[in-house]
Protein backbone atom coordinates (compact mmCIF):
# COMPACT_ATOMS: atom_id res chain seq x y z
CA UNK A 1 0.00 0.00 0.00
CA UNK A 2 1.38 3.38 -0.99
CA UNK A 3 1.61 6.00 1.71
CA UNK A 4 0.90 9.57 0.69
CA UNK A 5 3.16 11.99 2.52
CA UNK A 6 2.09 15.61 2.56
CA UNK A 7 4.79 18.22 3.11
CA UNK A 8 3.08 21.63 3.07
CA UNK A 9 6.36 23.39 3.83
CA UNK A 10 8.22 21.67 1.00
CA UNK A 11 9.39 24.07 -1.68
CA UNK A 12 8.04 23.62 -5.19
CA UNK A 13 10.70 23.28 -7.87
CA UNK A 14 8.45 23.88 -10.87
CA UNK A 15 5.49 26.21 -11.21
CA UNK A 16 2.10 24.58 -11.70
CA UNK A 17 1.35 24.83 -15.44
CA UNK A 18 -1.87 26.23 -16.82
CA UNK A 19 -4.46 23.57 -17.73
CA UNK A 20 -5.38 25.56 -20.87
CA UNK A 21 -5.59 23.43 -24.03
CA UNK A 22 -6.39 26.32 -26.37
CA UNK A 23 -10.15 25.79 -26.75
CA UNK A 24 -11.15 28.88 -24.72
CA UNK A 25 -14.95 28.80 -25.11
CA UNK A 26 -17.43 29.26 -22.29
CA UNK A 27 -19.96 26.49 -21.84
CA UNK A 28 -23.54 26.84 -20.59
CA UNK A 29 -22.42 26.86 -16.93
CA UNK A 30 -19.69 29.45 -17.55
CA UNK A 31 -16.78 27.02 -17.43
CA UNK A 32 -14.26 26.90 -20.26
CA UNK A 33 -15.01 23.93 -22.52
CA UNK A 34 -11.30 23.17 -22.80
CA UNK A 35 -9.93 23.39 -19.26
CA UNK A 36 -13.13 23.75 -17.17
CA UNK A 37 -11.91 26.86 -15.34
CA UNK A 38 -14.24 29.71 -14.44
CA UNK A 39 -13.73 33.11 -15.99
CA UNK A 40 -12.10 34.44 -12.80
CA UNK A 41 -9.82 31.40 -12.57
CA UNK A 42 -8.65 32.00 -16.13
CA UNK A 43 -8.16 35.75 -15.72
CA UNK A 44 -6.28 35.52 -12.41
CA UNK A 45 -4.18 32.41 -13.14
CA UNK A 46 -0.90 34.34 -13.34
CA UNK A 47 -1.56 36.14 -10.04
CA UNK A 48 -2.44 33.15 -7.82
CA UNK A 49 0.11 31.01 -5.98
CA UNK A 50 0.85 27.35 -6.71
CA UNK A 51 -1.32 26.07 -3.85
CA UNK A 52 -4.32 27.94 -5.27
CA UNK A 53 -3.46 26.66 -8.76
CA UNK A 54 -3.49 23.07 -7.52
CA UNK A 55 -6.89 23.72 -5.92
CA UNK A 56 -8.20 25.12 -9.22
CA UNK A 57 -6.87 22.13 -11.16
CA UNK A 58 -8.57 19.68 -8.77
CA UNK A 59 -11.83 21.60 -9.18
CA UNK A 60 -11.40 21.50 -12.97
CA UNK A 61 -10.88 17.73 -12.89
CA UNK A 62 -14.10 17.31 -10.90
CA UNK A 63 -16.00 19.61 -13.28
CA UNK A 64 -14.73 17.69 -16.30
CA UNK A 65 -15.67 14.34 -14.76
CA UNK A 66 -19.16 15.66 -14.00
CA UNK A 67 -19.57 17.00 -17.55
CA UNK A 68 -18.45 13.68 -19.05
CA UNK A 69 -20.88 11.75 -16.83
CA UNK A 70 -23.72 14.01 -17.95
CA UNK A 71 -22.85 13.43 -21.62
CA UNK A 72 -23.06 9.65 -21.34
CA UNK A 73 -26.36 8.06 -22.36
CA UNK A 74 -28.40 6.59 -19.52
CA UNK A 75 -28.52 2.92 -20.49
CA UNK A 76 -28.52 1.44 -17.01
CA UNK A 77 -24.78 0.87 -17.02
CA UNK A 78 -24.95 -1.43 -20.04
CA UNK A 79 -22.88 0.65 -22.43
CA UNK A 80 -22.03 -1.13 -25.64
CA UNK A 81 -19.13 -0.25 -27.84
CA UNK A 82 -19.62 -1.01 -31.48
CA UNK A 83 -16.42 -2.17 -33.12
CA UNK A 84 -15.78 -0.74 -36.60
CA UNK A 85 -15.73 -3.38 -39.29
CA UNK A 86 -12.39 -3.58 -41.00
CA UNK A 87 -12.42 -4.73 -44.59
CA UNK A 88 -10.17 -7.61 -45.44
CA UNK A 89 -7.40 -7.06 -47.93
CA UNK A 90 -7.67 -10.66 -49.07
CA UNK A 91 -11.40 -11.15 -49.59
CA UNK A 92 -12.88 -10.76 -53.05
CA UNK A 93 -15.65 -8.22 -52.72
CA UNK A 94 -15.91 -7.33 -56.38
CA UNK A 95 -13.52 -4.38 -56.22
CA UNK A 96 -10.01 -4.31 -57.54
Rosetta blueprint (number, residue, H / E / L):
1 X L
2 X L
3 X L
4 X L
5 X L
6 X L
7 X L
8 X L
9 X L
10 X L
11 X L
12 X L
13 X L
14 X L
15 X L
16 X L
17 X L
18 X L
19 X L
20 X L
21 X L
22 X L
23 X L
24 X L
25 X L
26 X E
27 X L
28 X L
29 X L
30 X L
31 X L
32 X E
33 X L
34 X L
35 X L
36 X L
37 X L
38 X L
39 X H
40 X H
41 X H
42 X H
43 X H
44 X L
45 X L
46 X L
47 X L
48 X L
49 X L
50 X H
51 X H
52 X H
53 X H
54 X H
55 X H
56 X H
57 X H
58 X H
59 X H
60 X H
61 X H
62 X H
63 X H
64 X H
65 X H
66 X H
67 X H
68 X H
69 X H
70 X H
71 X H
72 X L
73 X L
74 X L
75 X L
76 X L
77 X L
78 X L
79 X L
80 X L
81 X L
82 X L
83 X L
84 X L
85 X L
86 X L
87 X L
88 X L
89 X L
90 X L
91 X L
92 X L
93 X L
94 X L
95 X L
96 X L
